[in-house]
Each structure stands twice: as structure tokens, then as C-alpha cells.
Amino acid sequence: MISIKNVKYSYETATVLRDVSFQVKKGEKVVILGVNGSGKSTLLKVLNGLIFPSEGEYLYKGERITEKKLKDKAFNKKFRKEVVLLFQSPDSMLFNPTVYDEIAFGLRQLGEDKKVIDEKVRYWADKIGIYRHLDKPPFNLSGGEKQKVCLASLLVLEPELMLLDEPTSNLDPRSTGWFIDFLYELDKTVITTTHNLGLAVEMGERGIVLSENHTVIYDGCLKGFLKDRDKLIEANLVHIHKHRHGKVEHSHYHTHLFFD
Ligand SMILES: Nc1ncnc2c1ncn2[C@@H]1O[C@H](COP(=O)(O)OP(=O)(O)OP(=O)(O)O)[C@@H](O)[C@H]1O
């Protein structure tokens, strides 16, 4: 479904993706891991066709995604319906007067029939557990509720590829558990970013790990990565902790198994 070949991306001041290559098959659930600033969000923006590689290429279903290609109205409409991105911060996605309008927005843009829109909005609001908020302004909701509204506004499009940027960062433990179960049952291709090793294994079997140098240093079974001390150190996803046992002080590596 996706093929990324030798992709480089640079902002004005720095290169944040270097020689990134991988493929994703339809139906796979892939987790992109890396410390803050390693380039995870940038990679998702490339996959969503919001920014374009300065070198290398990105193919979606065999089509090269370029600025020019996305200017083709028919292709743009198909691509925007099939490939959706959940932003890290829900506030940057919410701008409609009510939750209902927020969820309906994408379908209205696509020119769907009013009755179909109403059925789909109510179905997804119910499934995601935000039905009671439909008439409220999104900015009055909590961070986790906002995140769920964003999720519903993407799911209503019935996309094929979901790109989720730190989807649990605003969720409490109960909602995080709900999200993990939801993701497990979701019959779609999903690429999720996180720097949380504990949650990563719950969100997919395959991990692609970005180093601080913005290159892919691991692509494979996530459980295998978590057992690979050298790779964990290279990715900076472990830290050295000092301990005192009586009068003896020693230090060793710990993984960052913090929960959001
Ligand atoms: N619009 C921008 N202009 C310039 N630099 C940017 C821009 N967006 C991101 N960067 C820089 O690119 C690097 C990678 O950012 P990115 O957001 O992709 O990392 P990340 O791995 O998602 O980080 P985090 O875990 O903190 O979300 C960072 O150093 C960041 O400061």
C-alpha cells in the first residue's frame, strides 16, 4: 500500500528525515518510535501528503504522491478520503461550532447526501462514546473528549489508511485502554507514532524506529526491539538510573516505560 524510498525531508534550518525507506502492506498496524524531535510527526505529514520529500519518493497504492499529483482534483478527493491524519494536538483540528458539525465536516466537503451524513455522524459518535456531546461546542470538551471527536471526524470518512500522531497523549488510563482495544479491532491500515515503549507493543506488532539522527535504525518485530539493548540505547529510548543499595551506589539502564 505504501512505499517510501530514500526519503529526505529538511525544514529551512535542519534535515529531520534522512534516507528513510520502508513499505507497509494493507491491513498492517505499524508503530513509529523515536524520541522527541526524531521526525515522527514530519514522517506522518509526508505520508498524508501535507509536505513533500526533498529527495526520494513516496508511493501510495503505486502512485507517486507529489504536490502536482495532489492538484488533480479527482485524485486529491480520493486520497484525502482514503488517507487521514490525527494530529498530535486536537485543538489544531477543531474549528466547527458543534461536535456534530465537526464530525460532519469532511463528508460535507466530499458533497455527501445530508441523510447519509446524519446517519454516519450519529453512528460514529455513538461508537466512539461522544454522542451526548453532539450539540456542544468542541472547545468546551476535555482534552480526551476532543481527541475522540477528532478520531470520529476521521473515521466517518471510512478511510483506508489512518495516521495517528501520539493518539493517547490526552487520554487517561481508562480511555487509553479503550483506545488500545478499539485500535486492535479496527480493520484498517494504521500507522501510529509514540515514544512510549510500554504502549507501543499494544498498538502494533511491527515497529519502525527513528534515531535522533533522523534515520531508521530498526524495522521489525517490536518485541524483538525491546529486547535489543544496543538498539534501545542507540534510539535513546533508555536512560541510566543511579541506585543505592546500602552504601553501594551503582547505575544501569532503564527503559522509559512511562504511561501517558
Ligand atoms: N515547521 C517546522 N519548521 C522548522 N522545524 C520544524 C518544524 N516542524 C518540526 N520541526 C523540527 O523538526 C524536528 C522533528 O520534528 P517532529 O515534530 O517531526 O518530531 P517528533 O519525533 O514528532 O517529535 P515529538 O515526539 O516531540 O512530537 C524537530 O527538531 C522540530 O523542531
The ligand as an ORCA input file, in Angstrom:
! r2SCAN-3c Opt
* xyz 0 1
  N       7.543     23.668     10.761
  C       8.764     23.434     11.215
  N       9.790     24.268     10.909
  C      11.036     24.021     11.341
  N      11.389     22.958     12.082
  C      10.428     22.098     12.414
  C       9.062     22.287     12.019
  N       8.327     21.255     12.483
  C       9.180     20.460     13.170
  N      10.439     20.960     13.126
  C      11.632     20.369     13.725
  O      11.844     19.104     13.130
  C      12.304     18.152     14.080
  C      11.400     16.933     14.032
  O      10.112     17.317     14.478
  P       8.918     16.293     14.584
  O       7.765     17.058     15.110
  O       8.763     15.587     13.301
  O       9.499     15.276     15.665
  P       8.756     14.191     16.560
  O       9.606     12.985     16.532
  O       7.335     14.056     16.114
  O       8.800     14.867     17.990
  P       7.773     14.784     19.243
  O       7.905     13.409     19.823
  O       8.301     15.838     20.171
  O       6.403     15.084     18.720
  C      12.306     18.871     15.421
  O      13.625     19.259     15.703
  C      11.438     20.069     15.211
  O      11.854     21.158     15.983
*
